[in-house]
Amino acid sequence: MYFNRQAITQYPFRGTFFTVITTKPDDGDLLGGDSLETSEETVLLETECDIQKAAKMFSNGTIMADYKVFFPCEVGAELPIRFNSNFRCLDYAIPIQGRVVGLEYSQLGGCMVDIKMSEV
């Protein structure tokens, strides 16, 4: 068996970390009458990444999955990503859209983020 290691890329996907700010209507009508609430998305970081599924769970009609996202970063760099930030990647086999629940740095020049995704 022959493996072509040059054909494999280390970070084959494109991921986006972002936050969503929702503003409520000024008149206090939360039921959607004349005024609507608006959402503003702020991109924190777009990066090449590698994604691995860590766990999955089925409970009461809810499907939950945990993913580990690896991406390059400089040693000691301060990242704009915080806990509860959103993450999405449409390049992966199943489109991932979840929340950041863990963040770890590596002294080798990389970063790993734990993502929790739930589908109902």
C-alpha positions as CSV (number, residue, x, y, z in Angstrom):
1,M,0.0,0.0,0.0
2,Y,1.3,3.4,-1.0
3,F,0.4,6.7,0.9
4,N,1.0,10.0,-0.8
5,R,1.5,12.3,2.2
6,Q,1.9,15.4,0.0
7,A,-1.8,15.0,-1.0
8,I,-3.0,15.6,2.5
9,T,-3.5,19.1,3.8
10,Q,-3.2,19.8,7.5
11,Y,-6.1,22.3,7.6
12,P,-8.6,21.4,4.9
13,F,-11.7,23.4,6.1
14,R,-12.6,27.0,6.5
15,G,-14.2,27.9,9.8
16,T,-15.7,31.2,11.1
17,F,-16.0,32.3,14.8
18,F,-18.6,35.0,15.3
19,T,-21.0,36.6,17.7
20,V,-24.7,37.6,17.2
21,I,-26.2,40.6,18.8
22,T,-30.0,40.8,18.7
23,T,-31.7,44.1,19.3
24,K,-35.2,44.1,20.6
25,P,-37.9,46.5,19.1
26,D,-38.0,50.0,20.7
27,D,-41.7,49.8,21.3
28,G,-41.4,46.7,23.4
29,D,-43.6,44.5,21.0
30,L,-41.8,41.1,21.2
31,L,-44.6,39.4,19.3
32,G,-43.5,40.8,15.9
33,G,-46.2,43.4,15.2
34,D,-45.1,46.5,13.3
35,S,-41.5,46.4,14.4
36,L,-39.1,43.4,14.1
37,E,-36.1,42.5,16.1
38,T,-32.8,42.7,14.2
39,S,-29.7,40.6,14.5
40,E,-26.2,41.8,13.8
41,E,-23.4,39.2,13.2
42,T,-19.8,40.2,14.1
43,V,-17.0,38.0,12.7
44,L,-14.3,37.4,15.3
45,L,-12.0,35.1,13.3
46,E,-12.0,33.3,10.0
47,T,-9.4,30.6,9.7
48,E,-8.3,27.4,8.1
49,C,-9.0,24.5,10.5
50,D,-9.3,20.8,10.9
51,I,-12.3,19.3,12.6
52,Q,-12.7,16.0,14.4
53,K,-15.9,14.6,16.0
54,A,-15.3,14.0,19.7
55,A,-18.7,12.7,20.9
56,K,-22.4,12.4,20.1
57,M,-25.5,11.9,22.2
58,F,-29.2,11.3,21.6
59,S,-31.6,12.4,24.4
60,N,-35.4,13.1,24.3
61,G,-35.4,13.9,20.6
62,T,-32.3,16.1,20.8
63,I,-29.2,15.2,18.9
64,M,-26.0,16.7,20.4
65,A,-22.5,16.4,19.1
66,D,-19.1,17.6,20.3
67,Y,-16.3,18.6,17.9
68,K,-12.7,19.5,18.3
69,V,-11.5,22.3,15.9
70,F,-7.8,22.7,15.4
71,F,-6.3,25.8,13.7
72,P,-2.9,27.5,13.6
73,C,-2.0,30.4,15.8
74,E,1.2,32.1,16.9
75,V,2.6,31.1,20.3
76,G,1.4,33.6,22.9
77,A,-1.1,35.2,20.5
78,E,-4.2,36.7,22.0
79,L,-7.3,35.4,20.2
80,P,-10.7,37.2,20.0
81,I,-12.6,33.9,20.7
82,R,-14.3,33.7,24.0
83,F,-16.5,31.1,25.6
84,N,-20.1,31.0,24.2
85,S,-18.9,32.5,20.8
86,N,-20.5,30.9,17.8
87,F,-18.7,28.7,15.2
88,R,-19.7,27.5,11.8
89,C,-18.1,25.5,9.0
90,L,-20.0,24.7,5.9
91,D,-17.1,22.7,4.3
92,Y,-17.3,19.8,6.7
93,A,-19.3,16.7,5.7
94,I,-22.2,17.9,7.9
95,P,-22.4,21.6,8.2
96,I,-21.4,22.5,11.8
97,Q,-22.9,25.4,13.7
98,G,-22.3,25.4,17.4
99,R,-21.0,27.2,20.5
100,V,-17.5,27.4,21.9
101,V,-17.3,25.5,25.2
102,G,-13.5,25.1,25.6
103,L,-10.3,26.7,24.3
104,E,-6.8,25.4,24.6
105,Y,-3.5,26.7,23.4
106,S,-0.5,24.6,22.3
107,Q,3.1,25.6,22.7
108,L,3.7,24.1,19.2
109,G,1.9,26.9,17.5
110,G,-1.7,25.8,17.4
111,C,-5.0,26.1,19.1
112,M,-7.9,23.6,19.9
113,V,-11.4,24.7,20.5
114,D,-14.2,22.5,21.7
115,I,-17.6,23.0,19.9
116,K,-21.0,21.9,21.2
117,M,-23.6,21.5,18.5
118,S,-27.3,20.6,19.1
119,E,-30.1,19.8,16.7
120,V,-33.7,19.3,17.7
